[in-house]
Amino acid sequence: MSGRAFVFGDNIDTDVLAPGYLMKLPADELARHCLAAVDPAFASTVQPGDFVVAGANFGLGSSREQAAVSLKTLGVAAVIATGFARIFYRNALNLGLPALFCDAAGSIEAGDRLEVDPVAGQIINHTRNQTLAARPIPAHLMDMVRAGGLVAQLKARGMAA
């Protein structure tokens, strides 16, 4: 995976990712408002394959899976953060969106060109000529991500309708 970095700070909550007052909108319309409270241009400038990079406690707040759906709908390839709220982390993986823990995420700057290998736990920052370590995503979870998420994986196995 390779793309640009969109950088955010600590404590990005699910209401910023998927505003509660817009929850009745279809996913593609809701996604147009993703992160607008902290970066009004994000949804209109992020491209498929780009990355969201953040600090601690990314995705705190409610358990709404629409937060991860909005990022995936916009084509975000992965979220890289120093830490995640537990429910967001699991929702992201369940929906096929890689989420990587990286202690050095703070060294990534907006617009940096990244190449990410979630299985190896490696982030190459081509802009800064750095290689950063991330916590590898276990193989069984990457199988689920590659399948498009938990439901898609279960359907492929004939275990879901």
C-alpha positions as CSV (number, residue, x, y, z in Angstrom):
1,M,0.0,0.0,0.0
2,S,1.3,3.4,-0.8
3,G,-0.1,6.9,-0.6
4,R,-0.1,10.3,1.2
5,A,-0.4,10.9,4.9
6,F,-3.2,12.9,6.4
7,V,-2.1,13.7,9.9
8,F,-4.3,14.3,12.9
9,G,-3.7,14.6,16.6
10,D,-4.8,12.7,19.7
11,N,-8.3,11.8,20.7
12,I,-10.0,11.9,17.3
13,D,-13.5,10.7,18.3
14,T,-16.1,8.8,16.3
15,D,-18.3,11.9,16.2
16,V,-15.6,13.7,14.2
17,L,-15.3,10.7,11.9
18,A,-19.1,10.2,11.4
19,P,-21.1,13.1,12.9
20,G,-24.1,11.8,14.9
21,Y,-26.5,14.3,13.5
22,L,-25.8,12.9,10.0
23,M,-26.1,9.2,10.8
24,K,-29.3,8.7,8.7
25,L,-27.4,9.6,5.5
26,P,-26.2,6.9,3.2
27,A,-22.6,5.9,3.7
28,D,-21.2,7.8,0.7
29,E,-22.9,11.0,1.8
30,L,-21.9,10.6,5.4
31,A,-18.3,10.0,4.3
32,R,-18.3,13.5,2.7
33,H,-18.3,14.9,6.3
34,C,-15.6,12.7,7.7
35,L,-13.1,14.6,9.8
36,A,-14.7,18.0,8.7
37,A,-14.6,19.3,12.2
38,V,-10.8,19.1,12.2
39,D,-10.0,19.3,8.5
40,P,-12.8,20.6,6.3
41,A,-10.9,19.7,3.2
42,F,-10.2,16.1,4.2
43,A,-13.1,14.3,2.5
44,S,-12.6,16.2,-0.8
45,T,-8.9,15.8,-1.0
46,V,-8.1,12.3,0.3
47,Q,-7.5,9.8,-2.5
48,P,-7.9,6.0,-2.6
49,G,-4.7,4.6,-1.1
50,D,-4.0,7.5,1.2
51,F,-3.4,7.0,5.0
52,V,-4.8,8.6,8.1
53,V,-2.1,9.1,10.7
54,A,-3.0,10.1,14.3
55,G,-1.8,10.1,17.9
56,A,-3.3,8.4,20.9
57,N,-6.8,7.1,21.4
58,F,-8.0,7.3,17.8
59,G,-11.7,6.5,17.4
60,L,-12.7,7.0,21.0
61,G,-16.4,7.7,21.8
62,S,-19.4,5.8,20.6
63,S,-19.2,2.3,19.1
64,R,-20.5,3.5,15.7
65,E,-19.0,1.4,13.0
66,Q,-19.9,4.2,10.5
67,A,-16.6,5.9,11.7
68,A,-14.6,3.2,10.0
69,V,-17.1,2.9,7.2
70,S,-16.6,6.6,6.3
71,L,-12.8,6.1,6.1
72,K,-13.1,3.0,4.0
73,T,-15.7,4.6,1.7
74,L,-13.3,7.5,1.1
75,G,-10.6,4.9,0.1
76,V,-8.3,5.3,3.1
77,A,-5.9,2.4,2.8
78,A,-5.1,2.2,6.5
79,V,-5.1,4.1,9.8
80,I,-1.8,4.5,11.5
81,A,-1.8,5.7,15.1
82,T,0.1,5.6,18.4
83,G,-3.1,4.1,19.9
84,F,-6.7,3.2,19.2
85,A,-9.9,3.1,21.1
86,R,-10.6,-0.7,21.4
87,I,-14.0,-0.6,19.7
88,F,-12.8,1.5,16.7
89,Y,-9.8,-0.8,16.3
90,R,-12.0,-3.9,16.1
91,N,-14.6,-2.2,13.9
92,A,-11.9,-1.1,11.5
93,L,-10.5,-4.7,11.1
94,N,-14.0,-6.2,10.9
95,L,-14.8,-3.8,8.0
96,G,-11.6,-4.5,6.2
97,L,-9.7,-1.3,7.1
98,P,-6.2,-2.0,8.4
99,A,-5.3,-0.2,11.7
100,L,-1.7,-0.2,12.7
101,F,-0.2,0.8,16.0
102,C,3.0,2.8,15.5
103,D,4.8,4.4,18.4
104,A,6.7,6.7,15.9
105,A,3.5,7.9,14.1
106,G,4.2,11.4,15.4
107,S,7.3,11.7,13.1
108,I,5.0,11.5,10.0
109,E,4.0,14.8,8.6
110,A,1.0,15.8,6.4
111,G,1.7,15.0,2.8
112,D,4.5,12.5,3.4
113,R,4.5,9.7,0.9
114,L,4.2,6.4,2.7
115,E,4.5,2.7,1.8
116,V,2.9,0.4,4.4
117,D,3.2,-3.3,4.9
118,P,0.8,-4.3,7.6
119,V,1.9,-7.9,7.8
120,A,5.6,-7.0,8.3
121,G,4.7,-4.1,10.5
122,Q,6.8,-1.7,8.4
123,I,6.1,1.9,7.3
124,I,8.5,3.5,4.8
125,N,8.3,7.2,4.8
126,H,9.7,8.0,1.3
127,T,9.5,11.8,1.9
128,R,11.8,11.6,5.0
129,N,13.8,8.5,4.0
130,Q,12.7,6.7,7.2
131,T,11.6,3.3,8.0
132,L,9.2,3.0,11.0
133,A,8.2,0.0,13.0
134,A,4.5,-0.8,13.5
135,R,2.8,-3.6,15.3
136,P,2.2,-6.3,12.6
137,I,-1.4,-7.2,12.0
138,P,-1.7,-11.0,12.7
139,A,-2.1,-13.2,9.6
140,H,-5.6,-14.3,10.5
141,L,-6.8,-10.7,10.8
142,M,-5.1,-9.7,7.6
143,D,-6.9,-12.6,5.9
144,M,-10.1,-11.0,7.1
145,V,-9.0,-7.5,5.9
146,R,-8.1,-8.9,2.5
147,A,-11.5,-10.6,2.2
148,G,-13.1,-7.2,2.6
149,G,-14.0,-7.6,6.3
150,L,-15.6,-10.2,8.6
151,V,-18.9,-10.5,6.8
152,A,-17.3,-10.9,3.4
153,Q,-14.9,-13.5,4.8
154,L,-17.8,-15.5,6.3
155,K,-19.8,-15.3,3.1
156,A,-16.8,-16.6,1.1
157,R,-16.6,-19.5,3.5
158,G,-20.3,-20.1,3.1
159,M,-20.9,-19.2,6.8
160,A,-23.1,-16.1,6.3
161,A,-26.1,-15.2,4.2
